[in-house]
Amino acid sequence: MRIFKKEAPVLTPESPKSEMDQYRQAVREAGMPPEAAETTLKEIDRIAKMPSGSAEHTIGINYVDYLTHLPWNRMTKDRLDLKAAKQVLDDHHEGLGEIKTRVLEYLAVRILQSESRHRMLVVDDEKVTRMNLMHVLSKEGYPVETAADGLEAIRLLDEQDFDVVITDLKMEQADGMQVLEKAKQKNPDTEVIIITGYATVATAVSAMQKGSYHFLAKPLKLDEIRTTVDKALQNKRTRLDHHGPVLCFVGPPGTGKTSLGQAIAKSMQRRFVRISLAGMKDEAQLRGHRRSYVGALPGRIIQELRRVEAINPVFMLDELDKISQEFKGDPAAALLEVLDPQQNTHFMDYYLDLPFDLSKVMFIATANTVDTIPEALLDRLEVIELSGYTEQEKVRITFNHLIPREIAANGLEGRAIGFEPAAVTHLIRDYTREAGLRGLQRQIASLCRKIALEQVDKGSGHDPLTIDTEAVTAFLGPRRYAHEVTQAKDRVGVATGLAWTRTGGEIVFVEATHMRGNSRLTLTGSLGTVMKESAQAAMSYVRSHLTEFAIAEDFFDRHDIHIHIPAGAIPKDGTSAGVTIAVALLSMITHRACRRDAAMTGELTLTGRILPVGGIREKLLAAHRAGVRTVVLPARNLVDLTEIPEDIQADLTIVPIEDLAQAVEQVLKPEA
């Protein structure tokens, strides 16, 4: 027994004596909200009564273990430095001024909140007590006002707002209860702490019923005062804490939406989480499963928060527009609670079955288009459009980011390899056709791999190498794309339009022809319902204005009309083709050729009004890439030109129109 007592571990009152005691201690250390802590302790008591080999015991242990390892109150500290954050964002991405400004706005709000100070009011008829409390609270950084009696305190409450009121109970003229009632009447969020040397249970209960935060007995302990004030302000700090914004980056593929989220997390020194929603069909992947079987798990939201061990990461929901739904539930409906600042403070995961606070998470969603996002979900998002990059922006990004990255990735660091600007421009114009940068990065990676092969094969690894346009052609072969606008001729019945797709802006050609018949209209080219109606409206407008356009009265009675948009395998739809179709019709009827270097966008009504359209930036970038020189657009879209880079506006002649005759004048060439 002496040997056993000597070698056995000594159990102190603080030491856990069993597995259940260890879990109870873990609950106390986890910082859970009171409701969650109470539920977990009850679950531990229930598990303690079960046989250790039962399935219910295993399920319960796994549940308690998961709860105690969640970051209920663990946060990473934000780097509240605007200059440093701006530098990180600029280093990772060119342009994107609107998004960078939005992130800096969020940081600025956090900085101002961190600098705000909670105001205190100390009320006591003993001068020594007032001075002691004022000294202690001032050292903690709080602005403090004092009052020598209840009437003075009530007057100060009328004139100013206070976050915490510390008041004596027994005072002449007006006592602490009256000060409490006045403070709560002025602002229910004001926390009132009552101190007195005549503490009784009855007065304490009465004060609590009237809304007092705490009741302290004299003589006061200064450490107790500090702790009580800090706890009183904790709830207020939580209420005032700025909810994480719910941003949604919408733009074509390859524009850097995902990498931008990583840069935002780095600029704020937060942890980064990304989950892909593409093809997600089961709501349980977000909300988790009920704890009714051994394999139950929480949803991806809770799983990722446990993995990063913080409740304030930057959380990226990628491909929001590609969520699916089936009989197992709609994941988009689950996101309504996750992304709503009014609801996500009490997010309910089916596995946890307890409210979990997601309000401190900075959610960022990405999508190629908002068309497939449910309207209720879209209403909770702050949508920021990412348009494609201009040619000048692509050149800068290539030299500053893509080339250094691919040279390092392909083992070419330290070798004398240089790229001429003309070679990069050749890559952008003739080997890629995209709004983003993904295809360009692939071409540069292919070029670097071929350089590496040549240098290893020929043993010329340390010889200087300059990549010019001829070298690009030699390594990558003939160009992949041609500028169909600049290289095509002006033709009768072929008009150039501008379209906006989920992959960015596109050039669309509208062809019109006629044949003997009796005014039948044929539409081909895999057109959607909206575009077919635009063609019918354009046809009706032209037929109703024959005299204005000098068309024979019986022209349509003697001819069938065929309107075709090439690339028939690609579905097409939208509300911006009316003007283009009408100009193609007039070109065909009047035998006036359309200028191929002039492109149009806009919708035509039956009364001849030109309606504004969306995607102006993307369309102008597509026109610039294709070599268009003149762009005709609705006059009401001029306000959108503020988003267009100055170099693009300098290269394009932008003509606003209010009726179809103005478009005809700009696009159709005079009769020969």
C-alpha positions in Angstrom: 0.0 0.0 0.0 2.9 2.3 0.7 4.3 1.7 -2.8 0.9 2.1 -4.4 0.3 5.4 -2.6 3.7 6.7 -3.5 3.4 5.9 -7.3 -0.3 6.7 -7.8 -1.2 10.2 -9.1 -2.2 12.7 -6.5 -5.8 13.9 -7.0 -6.4 17.5 -6.0 -9.9 19.0 -5.7 -9.3 20.8 -9.0 -8.2 17.6 -10.9 -10.8 15.9 -13.0 -11.6 12.5 -11.5 -13.3 10.8 -14.4 -14.0 11.2 -18.1 -17.3 12.9 -17.4 -15.5 15.4 -15.1 -13.1 16.1 -17.9 -15.9 17.0 -20.2 -17.6 19.2 -17.6 -14.3 21.1 -17.2 -14.0 21.4 -21.0 -17.5 22.9 -21.1 -16.5 25.5 -18.5 -13.4 26.3 -20.5 -15.1 26.4 -24.0 -16.7 29.8 -23.4 -20.1 28.6 -24.4 -23.2 30.8 -24.2 -25.3 29.9 -21.1 -28.0 28.0 -23.1 -25.4 25.8 -24.9 -23.4 25.2 -21.7 -26.6 24.1 -19.8 -27.7 21.8 -22.6 -24.2 20.2 -22.8 -24.0 19.6 -19.1 -27.4 17.9 -19.2 -26.1 15.7 -22.0 -23.0 14.8 -20.0 -25.2 13.8 -17.0 -27.4 11.7 -19.3 -24.3 10.0 -20.8 -22.9 9.2 -17.4 -25.9 7.0 -16.7 -25.5 4.9 -19.9 -23.5 1.7 -20.3 -20.1 2.6 -21.9 -20.5 0.0 -24.6 -23.9 1.2 -26.0 -24.3 3.0 -29.3 -26.1 5.8 -27.5 -23.1 6.4 -25.3 -20.8 6.7 -28.3 -23.1 9.1 -30.1 -23.4 11.2 -27.0 -19.6 11.3 -26.4 -19.0 12.4 -30.0 -21.6 15.1 -29.7 -20.2 16.5 -26.5 -16.7 16.3 -27.8 -17.7 18.3 -30.9 -19.5 21.0 -28.9 -16.5 21.5 -26.6 -14.1 21.9 -29.5 -16.1 24.6 -31.4 -14.8 28.2 -31.3 -17.8 29.6 -29.4 -15.9 32.8 -28.5 -12.4 32.4 -30.1 -11.6 35.2 -32.5 -8.6 36.3 -34.5 -7.6 39.9 -34.1 -8.2 42.0 -37.3 -5.3 44.0 -38.6 -6.9 47.5 -38.5 -4.4 49.2 -40.7 -5.8 50.7 -43.9 -2.4 51.3 -45.5 -1.2 47.7 -45.0 -4.5 46.3 -46.2 -4.5 48.5 -49.3 -0.9 47.4 -50.0 -1.8 43.7 -49.8 -4.8 44.2 -52.1 -2.8 46.1 -54.6 0.0 43.5 -54.6 -2.4 40.7 -55.4 -4.7 42.4 -57.9 -4.6 45.1 -60.5 -7.5 47.5 -60.7 -10.8 46.3 -59.1 -11.1 49.7 -57.3 -14.7 49.3 -56.2 -14.1 46.0 -54.4 -10.9 47.3 -52.7 -12.8 50.4 -51.6 -15.6 48.3 -50.1 -13.1 46.2 -48.1 -11.4 49.4 -46.9 -14.7 50.8 -45.9 -15.4 47.8 -43.7 -12.0 48.2 -42.1 -12.6 51.9 -41.5 -15.8 51.1 -39.7 -14.0 48.6 -37.5 -11.3 51.1 -36.7 -13.9 53.8 -35.7 -15.7 51.2 -33.5 -12.5 50.2 -31.8 -11.7 53.8 -31.0 -15.1 54.5 -29.5 -15.3 54.8 -25.7 -18.2 53.8 -23.5 -19.3 56.7 -21.2 -19.8 56.2 -17.5 -21.9 58.0 -14.9 -21.0 57.6 -11.2 -23.6 58.7 -8.6 -22.8 58.7 -4.9 -23.3 61.2 -2.1 -19.9 60.3 -0.6 -17.1 62.3 -2.3 -14.4 59.7 -1.5 -16.4 56.9 -3.2 -17.1 59.1 -6.2 -13.4 60.0 -6.6 -12.2 56.4 -6.2 -14.6 55.1 -8.8 -13.8 57.9 -11.2 -10.0 57.2 -10.8 -10.5 53.4 -11.4 -12.7 53.8 -14.4 -10.6 56.6 -16.0 -7.5 54.4 -15.8 -9.4 51.8 -17.8 -9.9 54.5 -20.5 -13.6 55.3 -19.9 -14.9 58.9 -20.0 -16.5 59.4 -16.6 -19.1 62.0 -15.3 -20.0 62.2 -11.6 -23.1 63.3 -9.7 -23.3 64.1 -6.0 -27.0 63.1 -5.6 -29.9 61.5 -7.5 -31.4 64.8 -8.8 -28.1 65.8 -10.4 -27.8 62.4 -11.9 -31.4 62.6 -13.4 -30.5 66.0 -14.9 -27.3 64.6 -16.5 -29.3 61.6 -17.9 -31.7 64.1 -19.5 -28.8 66.0 -21.2 -26.4 63.1 -22.1 -26.3 59.4 -23.0 -24.4 56.9 -20.8 -23.5 53.3 -21.4 -23.1 52.4 -17.7 -24.5 54.1 -14.6 -23.0 53.2 -11.2 -25.3 54.6 -8.5 -25.6 54.5 -4.7 -29.0 53.3 -3.4 -29.6 55.5 -0.4 -29.4 59.2 -1.3 -31.4 62.3 -0.3 -34.1 63.8 -2.6 -33.8 61.1 -5.2 -32.5 57.6 -4.5 -30.8 54.9 -6.7 -34.1 53.3 -7.7 -35.3 56.6 -9.2 -32.0 56.9 -11.1 -32.4 53.4 -12.3 -35.9 54.0 -13.5 -34.8 57.3 -15.3 -31.8 55.5 -17.0 -34.0 52.7 -18.3 -36.7 55.1 -19.4 -34.1 57.2 -21.4 -32.4 54.2 -22.9 -33.2 50.5 -22.2 -29.7 49.4 -23.3 -28.1 51.4 -20.5 -26.6 49.1 -17.8 -27.2 50.2 -14.2 -25.0 48.9 -11.3 -26.4 49.6 -7.8 -24.0 49.9 -4.8 -25.1 50.2 -1.2 -24.0 49.6 2.3 -27.6 48.5 3.2 -27.9 45.5 1.0 -30.9 43.3 1.6 -32.4 40.5 -0.4 -35.6 42.4 -0.9 -33.9 45.6 -2.3 -31.6 43.4 -4.6 -34.7 41.6 -6.0 -36.5 44.9 -6.5 -33.5 46.4 -8.3 -33.2 43.4 -10.6 -36.9 43.5 -11.4 -36.5 47.1 -12.5 -33.7 46.2 -14.9 -30.5 46.6 -12.8 -27.6 44.7 -14.2 -25.9 44.0 -10.9 -26.2 44.7 -7.2 -22.9 45.3 -5.2 -22.5 45.7 -1.4 -20.1 48.2 0.2 -17.3 48.3 1.0 -16.4 48.0 -2.7 -13.6 45.9 -4.1 -12.0 47.7 -7.0 -11.3 44.5 -8.9 -14.9 43.5 -8.6 -16.0 46.9 -10.0 -13.7 46.4 -13.0 -14.9 42.9 -13.7 -18.6 43.9 -13.3 -18.3 46.9 -15.6 -16.4 44.8 -18.2 -19.2 42.1 -18.1 -21.9 44.8 -18.3 -20.3 46.2 -21.5 -19.7 42.8 -23.1 -23.3 42.4 -24.3 -23.2 46.0 -25.5 -20.0 45.4 -27.4 -21.6 42.4 -29.1 -24.6 44.4 -30.1 -22.5 47.2 -31.5 -20.1 44.9 -33.3 -20.3 45.4 -37.0 -22.0 42.5 -38.7 -19.8 40.8 -41.3 -20.8 42.0 -44.8 -22.2 39.6 -47.3 -20.5 40.4 -50.5 -21.2 38.7 -53.8 -18.6 39.0 -56.6 -20.3 38.5 -60.0 -18.2 38.2 -63.1 -16.9 36.1 -65.9 -14.6 33.1 -65.3 -11.0 33.9 -64.7 -11.4 37.4 -63.4 -9.9 36.5 -60.0 -13.0 36.3 -57.7 -11.7 33.4 -55.6 -8.1 34.7 -55.3 -9.6 38.1 -54.4 -11.2 36.5 -51.3 -7.9 35.1 -50.3 -6.3 38.6 -50.6 -9.1 40.1 -48.5 -8.4 37.5 -45.7 -4.7 38.2 -45.9 -5.2 42.0 -45.8 -7.2 41.7 -42.6 -5.1 38.8 -41.2 -8.1 36.6 -40.9 -8.3 32.9 -41.6 -9.7 31.8 -44.9 -12.4 29.2 -45.6 -13.7 28.2 -49.0 -16.4 25.7 -49.9 -17.7 25.1 -53.5 -21.5 25.1 -53.9 -21.4 23.9 -57.5 -23.7 20.9 -57.9 -24.6 20.8 -54.2 -28.0 19.2 -54.0 -28.5 18.1 -50.4 -29.5 20.7 -47.8 -27.8 18.5 -45.1 -24.4 19.4 -46.5 -24.9 22.9 -45.1 -27.2 22.2 -42.1 -25.9 18.8 -41.0 -27.7 15.6 -40.0 -29.9 14.8 -37.0 -28.1 12.9 -34.2 -30.1 9.8 -34.8 -27.4 7.5 -36.1 -23.7 6.9 -35.5 -22.5 8.5 -38.8 -24.2 11.9 -38.3 -22.1 15.0 -38.9 -22.6 18.8 -38.7 -22.9 20.8 -41.9 -20.0 22.2 -43.9 -20.4 25.6 -42.2 -19.8 24.3 -38.7 -17.2 21.8 -39.8 -15.1 24.6 -41.4 -15.4 26.9 -38.4 -14.2 24.1 -36.1 -11.3 23.5 -38.5 -10.1 27.1 -38.5 -10.7 27.5 -34.8 -12.2 31.0 -35.1 -15.7 32.5 -35.4 -14.6 35.4 -37.6 -12.9 34.0 -40.7 -13.4 35.1 -44.3 -15.8 32.5 -45.6 -16.0 32.1 -49.4 -19.1 30.4 -50.9 -17.9 29.7 -54.4 -20.1 29.2 -57.5 -23.3 30.3 -55.8 -25.2 30.4 -59.1 -24.6 26.6 -59.7 -26.5 25.2 -56.7 -28.9 22.4 -57.6 -31.9 21.1 -55.8 -33.8 17.8 -55.5 -36.1 16.0 -53.1 -33.4 16.1 -50.4 -33.9 19.8 -49.9 -32.9 23.1 -51.4 -29.4 24.3 -50.3 -30.2 27.8 -51.4 -33.0 27.9 -48.8 -30.5 27.0 -46.1 -28.3 29.9 -47.2 -31.1 32.3 -46.5 -30.5 31.9 -42.7 -26.7 31.7 -43.1 -26.4 35.0 -45.0 -29.1 37.1 -43.3 -27.5 39.3 -40.6 -30.8 39.4 -38.7 -30.9 35.5 -38.5 -27.4 34.2 -38.5 -26.7 35.2 -34.9 -28.7 32.1 -34.0 -27.9 29.7 -36.9 -29.3 26.2 -36.2 -27.3 23.3 -37.4 -29.3 20.0 -37.2 -26.5 18.1 -35.6 -25.7 20.8 -32.9 -29.4 21.5 -32.3 -28.1 24.7 -30.6 -27.9 28.3 -31.9 -24.5 29.3 -33.1 -23.4 32.9 -33.9 -22.3 33.4 -37.5 -22.6 37.2 -37.4 -18.9 37.8 -37.1 -18.1 35.8 -40.2 -17.3 37.8 -43.3 -19.1 35.9 -46.0 -18.1 36.3 -49.7 -20.0 34.6 -52.5 -19.0 34.3 -56.1 -21.0 33.7 -59.2 -20.8 34.1 -62.9 -24.3 35.5 -63.2 -27.1 36.4 -60.9 -29.8 35.1 -63.2 -30.0 31.7 -61.5 -29.7 32.9 -57.9 -33.1 32.9 -56.1 -34.5 36.4 -55.6 -34.9 36.0 -51.9 -31.2 35.0 -51.6 -30.0 37.7 -53.9 -31.8 40.3 -51.7 -29.4 39.4 -48.9 -26.3 39.9 -51.0 -24.3 43.1 -51.7 -23.5 42.4 -55.4 -20.3 43.8 -56.8 -19.7 43.3 -60.6 -16.3 42.2 -61.8 -16.1 43.0 -65.5 -13.4 41.7 -67.8 -10.0 43.3 -68.0 -8.9 45.7 -70.7 -5.9 44.9 -72.9 -3.7 47.4 -71.0 -4.7 45.8 -67.7 -3.9 42.3 -69.0 -0.5 43.5 -70.1 0.3 44.9 -66.7 -1.0 41.8 -64.9 1.0 39.5 -67.2 4.3 41.3 -66.5 3.6 41.8 -62.8 2.0 38.5 -61.8 1.6 35.8 -64.5 5.1 35.7 -66.0 7.0 35.7 -62.6 4.6 33.0 -61.3 5.0 30.7 -64.3 8.8 31.2 -64.5 9.1 30.1 -60.9 6.6 27.2 -61.4 8.6 25.9 -64.4 12.1 26.0 -62.9 13.2 29.0 -65.0 14.2 31.3 -62.1 17.6 32.9 -62.3 17.8 32.5 -66.1 18.0 35.4 -68.5 14.5 35.2 -70.0 12.8 38.3 -71.0 9.4 39.1 -72.7 8.9 41.9 -75.1 5.6 43.9 -74.7 4.7 43.2 -78.3 5.0 39.4 -77.6 2.6 39.7 -74.6 0.1 41.8 -76.7 0.4 39.1 -79.4 -0.5 36.4 -76.9 -3.5 38.4 -75.6 -4.9 39.3 -79.0 -4.2 36.2 -81.1 -4.1 33.3 -78.6 -6.9 34.1 -76.2 -10.4 35.5 -76.4 -11.8 35.9 -72.9 -12.8 38.5 -70.3 -10.6 37.0 -67.6 -7.1 35.7 -67.4 -7.3 31.9 -67.1 -6.7 31.2 -70.8 -3.8 33.7 -70.9 -2.2 32.0 -67.9 -2.4 28.6 -69.6 -0.8 30.0 -72.7 2.1 31.5 -70.7 2.5 28.3 -68.8 2.7 26.3 -72.1 5.2 28.8 -73.4 7.4 28.4 -70.3 7.3 24.6 -70.5 8.4 24.7 -74.1 11.2 27.1 -73.1 12.3 24.7 -70.4 12.3 21.7 -72.7 14.4 23.6 -75.3 16.9 24.8 -72.7 17.3 21.3 -71.2 17.4 19.6 -74.6 20.0 22.0 -76.2 21.9 22.7 -73.0 21.4 26.4 -73.4 20.1 27.1 -69.9 22.3 30.1 -69.1 22.1 31.8 -72.5 20.0 35.0 -72.6 16.6 34.5 -74.3 14.2 37.2 -75.4 10.6 36.2 -76.3 9.3 38.3 -79.2 6.3 37.8 -81.5 8.2 35.4 -83.7 9.3 33.3 -80.7 5.7 33.1 -79.5 4.6 31.8 -82.9 7.5 29.3 -83.1 6.6 27.9 -79.6 2.8 28.0 -79.7 2.1 27.6 -83.4 -0.2 29.7 -85.5 -2.6 32.1 -83.9 -5.9 30.7 -82.6 -8.2 33.7 -83.1 -8.7 36.4 -85.7 -10.4 39.8 -85.4 -13.5 39.1 -87.4 -14.6 42.7 -87.3 -11.5 44.4 -88.6 -10.8 41.8 -91.2 -14.3 41.6 -92.6 -15.9 43.7 -95.3 -18.9 45.8 -95.1 -21.9 43.7 -96.2 -25.6 44.3 -97.0 -27.9 42.7 -94.4 -25.2 41.9 -91.8 -25.2 44.0 -88.7 -22.8 43.8 -85.7 -24.4 43.6 -82.3 -23.0 43.4 -78.7 -24.2 40.8 -76.3 -23.6 40.1 -72.6 -23.1 36.5 -71.5 -22.0 34.8 -68.2 -18.5 34.6 -69.7 -18.3 38.3 -70.5 -19.1 40.5 -73.5 -19.4 39.0 -77.0 -19.7 40.2 -80.6 -22.9 38.9 -82.3 -23.7 39.2 -86.0 -27.3 39.4 -87.2 -27.9 38.4 -90.8 -31.1 39.2 -92.8 -32.2 38.2 -96.2 -35.4 38.0 -98.3 -37.0 35.8 -100.9 -40.3 35.6 -102.8 -43.2 34.9 -100.5 -46.0 36.5 -98.6 -44.5 38.3 -95.6 -43.6 35.2 -93.5 -40.9 35.8 -90.9 -38.3 33.0 -90.2 -36.0 33.1 -87.2 -33.0 30.8 -86.8 -29.9 30.5 -84.7 -31.1 28.9 -81.5 -32.8 32.0 -80.3 -34.6 32.3 -76.9 -38.1 33.6 -76.4 -37.1 37.2 -75.6 -34.8 37.5 -78.7 -37.6 36.1 -80.9 -40.0 38.7 -79.6 -37.4 41.4 -80.2 -37.1 40.3 -83.8 -40.9 40.4 -84.2 -41.1 43.9 -82.6 -38.3 45.2 -84.9 -40.1 43.7 -87.9 -43.4 45.3 -86.9 -41.8 48.7 -86.4 -40.1 48.7 -89.8 -43.4 47.6 -91.5 -45.3 50.4 -89.8 -42.7 53.1 -90.9 -42.3 52.2 -94.6 -42.6 55.8 -95.8 -40.0 57.1 -93.3 -37.4 54.6 -94.5 -38.4 54.9 -98.2 -39.6 51.3 -98.6 -42.1 50.2 -101.2 -45.6 49.7 -99.8 -45.9 46.2 -101.1 -42.4 45.0 -100.3 -43.4 42.7 -97.4 -46.5 41.4 -99.3 -44.2 40.1 -101.9 -41.3 38.7 -99.8 -40.6 36.3 -96.9 -38.0 37.5 -94.4 -35.3 35.3 -92.8 -33.3 36.5 -89.8 -30.4 34.4 -88.7 -27.7 34.7 -86.0 -24.7 32.5 -86.8 -23.3 29.9 -84.3 -26.6 28.1 -84.2 -25.4 25.5 -81.7 -25.0 28.2 -79.0 -28.3 29.2 -77.4 -28.9 33.0 -77.5 -31.3 35.2 -75.6 -31.6 38.6 -74.1 -33.2 42.0 -74.3 -30.6 44.0 -76.2 -30.9 42.8 -79.8 -33.8 44.9 -81.1 -31.8 47.8 -82.6 -29.3 45.4 -84.3 -32.1 43.3 -85.8 -33.9 46.4 -87.1 -30.7 47.8 -88.7 -30.0 44.5 -90.4 -33.5 44.5 -91.8 -33.2 48.0 -93.2 -29.8 47.2 -94.6 -31.2 44.3 -96.5 -34.3 46.1 -97.7 -32.5 49.4 -98.8 -29.3 47.6 -100.1 -27.2 49.8 -97.9 -24.1 48.0 -96.4 -23.6 48.0 -92.7 -20.3 49.2 -91.4 -18.5 46.2 -89.8 -16.4 48.5 -87.5 -19.7 49.8 -85.9 -21.5 47.7 -83.3 -24.9 48.3 -81.6 -26.8 47.5 -78.5 -30.2 48.5 -77.3 -33.8 47.4 -77.3 -36.5 48.8 -79.7 -40.1 49.1 -78.7 -43.1 49.2 -81.1 -43.4 52.9 -80.6 -39.7 53.5 -81.6 -38.3 54.1 -78.1 -34.7 52.9 -77.5 -34.6 51.2 -74.1 -31.4 51.1 -71.9 -29.7 47.7 -71.5 -27.3 46.1 -69.0 -23.7 45.0 -69.3 -22.4 48.1 -70.9 -18.8 47.8 -69.6 -18.5 44.1 -70.7 -20.0 45.0 -74.1 -17.6 47.9 -74.7 -14.6 45.7 -73.7 -15.7 43.0 -76.2 -16.1 45.7 -78.9 -12.6 47.0 -78.2 -11.1 43.5 -78.3 -12.8 42.8 -81.6 -11.5 45.9 -83.3 -14.8 47.9 -83.3 -14.3 51.7 -83.7 -17.9 53.0 -83.2 -20.4 51.9 -80.6 -24.1 52.9 -80.8 -25.9 52.6 -77.5 -29.1 54.0 -75.9 -28.8 57.6 -74.6 -30.0 56.5 -71.2 -26.9 54.3 -70.8 -24.5 57.2 -70.9 -24.5 57.1 -67.1 -22.8 53.7 -67.3 -19.7 55.2 -69.0 -18.3 56.3 -65.7 -17.3 52.6 -65.2 -15.4 52.5 -68.5 -11.6 53.0 -68.4 -10.4 56.2 -70.1 -8.2 54.4 -72.5 -11.2 52.4 -73.8 -13.3 55.5 -74.2 -10.4 57.2 -76.1 -10.2 54.3 -78.6 -14.0 54.1 -79.2 -16.4 56.6 -80.7 -19.5 56.2 -78.5 -22.8 57.5 -80.1 -25.9 57.8 -77.9 -29.2 57.4 -79.7 -32.9 58.0 -78.9 -34.5 56.6 -82.0 -33.8 54.1 -84.7 -33.1 56.7 -87.4 -30.0 57.9 -85.5 -28.7 54.3 -85.5 -29.3 54.0 -89.2 -27.5 57.2 -89.9 -24.4 56.0 -88.0 -24.3 52.3 -89.2 -25.6 52.2 -92.7 -23.4 53.5 -95.5 -24.8 55.8 -98.1 -26.3 54.3 -101.2 -23.8 53.7 -104.0 
